[in-house]
Each structure stands twice: as structure tokens, then as C-alpha cells.
Amino acid sequence: MRILSKLVFIAALIAAAPVAFAQGTGAGKITVEQPWARATPAGAMTGAAYMTLANKAKTADRLTGASSDVAAKVQIHEMKVVNGVMQMREVAGGLAIPAGGSVTLKPGSYHVMLMGLKKPLVAGQSFPLTLTFAKAGTISVTVPVQAMGATGGGGMSGMGGMQPGKSGGMGKMEMK
């Protein structure tokens, strides 16, 4: 009987392990789904990581920062078109993750900006990324690197809200 109870206990631990790891090391209920990054060419100093952040808690949280050993500096950025000009800037105060909701970081929108890359991001490899939340604490994930033209499974998402062939193509882009 004692052996059976130990086996049941071990089975319960094994069954619960994926849930514990999916939520990371934070005290909250934030999960990081489908993280990915695009490969970068040799000499590139910047890259970006994308993912969906789901908040299973009854209170909102904020993604306030990130770090990775592949870059000198990591920030949370937003890219958007304002008056026909593409703008990219750091999200002041962090990115809100609504209670019971989710936020998708994708090309042309919110993303984790990797600045001062220490080496190129190579397709087929991966790198560690630690996300910092106001309430959930830190969550470490492994980010797989896809090919340079990858869209993460979503068509022309890298174009943001722009329409190819209109207004002279890409237009202007400013970084603040």
C-alpha cells in the first residue's frame, strides 16, 4: 500500500510539472505562449522577440522589462503608423496585460527589442529570455529563432497596419 501511495504522489508531481514550468518563476498566473524571433544578418545590432502573454489572474499585470545574454539592452517596444509615418518606441511604464486576457507581441506591433546583439540570431538555434512583470515577477523562456522572413505563422504581419503598394511602399520610419 505504501508503494502505491508513493507512485500516486510521483504521478501527481509529473502531471503538475508542465503547468508549473509554463507559468515560470513568478507568483502570478502569466503564461508565455509560442515565443519566437527572426534570424538576423551578420553585423545586425538589433533583433526582436515575439510571443503571446496570457494572464490567467483576476488582476491585471504589466510586462515592465526583459533581459537576455544575447543583447546588451532589452526593451519592450511598440511599432505603429502615425500620420503615415512608422514609429517605434519603448513602451513607457510597461505593457499592460489585462486580467483574464492576453496580449500578442508580433511584427509591426508590440515586441521585445534586442539591442546591441552580441552575435547574430541564427535560424534553428534558440536563446534565453527573462521577462519581468510587476506582479508575477520573472519568467524565463527559451526563444526559438526562425528564418529571416518568418512571420510566426501569420501572413504579412511584419507589415503592421501598412498596405503594400500604397503611399509609395514603406514610407518613413522614425525611432524615438
C-alpha positions as MATLAB code, in Angstrom:
seq = 'MRILSKLVFIAALIAAAPVAFAQGTGAGKITVEQPWARATPAGAMTGAAYMTLANKAKTADRLTGASSDVAAKVQIHEMKVVNGVMQMREVAGGLAIPAGGSVTLKPGSYHVMLMGLKKPLVAGQSFPLTLTFAKAGTISVTVPVQAMGATGGGGMSGMGGMQPGKSGGMGKMEMK';
ca = [
       0.000    0.000    0.000;
       2.876    2.352    0.831;
       4.458    1.820   -2.608;
       1.135    2.564   -4.310;
       0.758    5.870   -2.445;
       4.307    6.868   -3.445;
       3.557    6.052   -7.088;
       0.367    8.134   -6.987;
       2.299   11.036   -5.434;
       5.044   10.834   -8.091;
       2.451   10.656  -10.881;
       0.744   13.773   -9.477;
       4.064   15.640   -9.410;
       4.835   14.672  -13.004;
       1.363   15.723  -14.158;
       1.654   19.133  -12.436;
       5.194   19.898  -13.635;
       4.293   21.284  -17.114;
       1.828   23.749  -15.570;
       4.405   24.971  -13.056;
       7.066   25.451  -15.722;
       4.651   27.129  -18.153;
       3.934   29.841  -15.590;
       7.627   30.470  -14.993;
       9.053   31.581  -11.699;
       6.556   34.371  -10.992;
       3.937   34.287   -8.258;
       1.170   35.271  -10.699;
      -0.560   33.357  -13.414;
       1.136   34.731  -16.515;
       1.955   32.258  -19.262;
       4.210   32.851  -22.246;
       2.914   31.166  -25.380;
       4.772   30.490  -28.635;
       7.848   32.690  -28.200;
       9.897   33.160  -31.379;
      12.389   35.502  -33.046;
      13.564   36.110  -36.591;
      17.120   35.340  -37.644;
      19.321   38.406  -38.151;
      22.009   39.024  -40.765;
      25.676   39.136  -39.761;
      26.531   42.526  -38.306;
      22.966   43.387  -37.282;
      22.853   45.201  -33.962;
      19.139   44.695  -33.267;
      16.619   41.877  -33.271;
      13.176   41.247  -31.831;
      11.286   38.532  -29.991;
       7.562   37.865  -30.251;
       5.058   35.849  -28.193;
       1.627   35.873  -26.610;
       1.353   36.758  -22.925;
      -1.742   35.322  -21.239;
      -2.879   36.463  -17.815;
      -4.976   33.854  -16.006;
      -5.171   36.009  -12.841;
      -8.141   38.108  -11.722;
      -5.986   41.246  -11.662;
      -4.085   42.991  -14.445;
      -0.285   42.859  -14.615;
       2.411   44.712  -16.589;
       5.438   43.498  -18.543;
       7.954   46.008  -17.194;
      11.225   44.734  -18.629;
      13.297   41.899  -20.034;
      16.878   40.689  -20.252;
      18.897   38.243  -22.327;
      22.534   37.321  -22.620;
      22.319   37.746  -26.434;
      21.888   41.542  -26.223;
      23.422   44.436  -24.313;
      19.989   46.001  -23.765;
      16.425   44.694  -23.964;
      13.294   46.867  -24.050;
       9.562   46.474  -24.640;
       8.667   48.386  -27.834;
       5.602   49.335  -29.829;
       5.579   49.946  -33.566;
       2.702   51.883  -35.138;
       1.862   54.217  -38.017;
       1.098   57.824  -37.026;
       0.143   60.283  -39.800;
       1.686   57.986  -42.406;
       4.987   57.652  -40.522;
       6.065   54.359  -38.971;
       7.163   54.964  -35.378;
       8.879   52.597  -32.977;
       9.405   53.473  -29.335;
       9.804   51.959  -25.916;
       6.521   51.377  -24.073;
       6.620   53.822  -21.145;
       5.671   52.201  -17.842;
       5.474   48.707  -19.308;
       2.934   46.758  -21.335;
      -0.436   46.126  -19.664;
      -1.652   42.511  -19.602;
      -5.387   42.577  -18.741;
      -6.876   40.290  -16.103;
      -8.152   37.134  -17.753;
      -6.845   38.369  -21.124;
      -3.817   38.229  -23.347;
      -1.549   40.452  -25.428;
       0.197   39.265  -28.583;
       3.642   40.626  -29.354;
       4.095   40.382  -33.140;
       5.914   42.052  -36.034;
       4.576   45.543  -36.711;
       3.184   45.901  -33.180;
       4.414   45.255  -29.644;
       7.693   43.308  -29.410;
      10.707   42.664  -27.223;
      13.529   44.720  -28.761;
      17.020   43.209  -28.505;
      19.624   45.980  -28.857;
      23.375   45.598  -29.094;
      23.252   41.983  -30.265;
      26.386   40.158  -29.190;
      26.107   37.736  -32.135;
      23.596   37.104  -34.938;
      20.364   35.259  -34.181;
      20.629   32.085  -36.278;
      17.636   30.128  -37.612;
      17.294   26.776  -35.879;
      19.007   27.964  -32.708;
      17.403   29.440  -29.589;
      18.286   31.856  -26.800;
      17.169   32.519  -23.208;
      14.942   35.499  -22.409;
      13.826   36.606  -18.959;
      10.645   38.684  -18.768;
       9.904   40.840  -15.725;
       6.316   41.516  -14.641;
       5.109   43.978  -11.984;
       3.150   41.302  -10.084;
       4.158   37.908  -11.481;
       7.893   38.527  -11.063;
      10.298   36.969  -13.566;
       9.570   34.311  -16.128;
      12.385   32.718  -18.136;
      11.664   31.302  -21.570;
      13.643   29.783  -24.414;
      13.080   31.631  -27.694;
      13.477   29.586  -30.899;
      14.880   31.511  -33.873;
      13.029   31.180  -37.196;
      14.196   32.176  -40.691;
      14.736   35.866  -41.554;
      11.437   36.195  -43.419;
       9.371   34.329  -40.830;
       6.023   35.754  -39.800;
       5.370   33.423  -36.900;
       2.630   31.752  -38.877;
       0.688   34.876  -39.812;
       0.933   36.053  -43.417;
       2.301   39.588  -43.841;
       2.140   40.511  -40.169;
       5.544   42.148  -40.424;
       3.946   44.970  -42.398;
       1.953   46.157  -39.386;
      -1.046   48.215  -40.457;
       0.546   49.207  -43.769;
      -0.692   48.085  -47.139;
       1.973   47.135  -49.705;
       1.823   49.180  -52.903;
       0.079   52.194  -51.359;
       1.628   55.529  -50.374;
       4.955   54.740  -52.020;
       5.681   51.476  -50.226;
       7.210   51.557  -46.760;
       7.080   55.339  -46.292;
       9.061   56.842  -43.421;
      10.134   55.251  -40.176;
      11.337   57.046  -37.093;
      12.652   55.584  -33.861;
      12.179   57.546  -30.648;
];
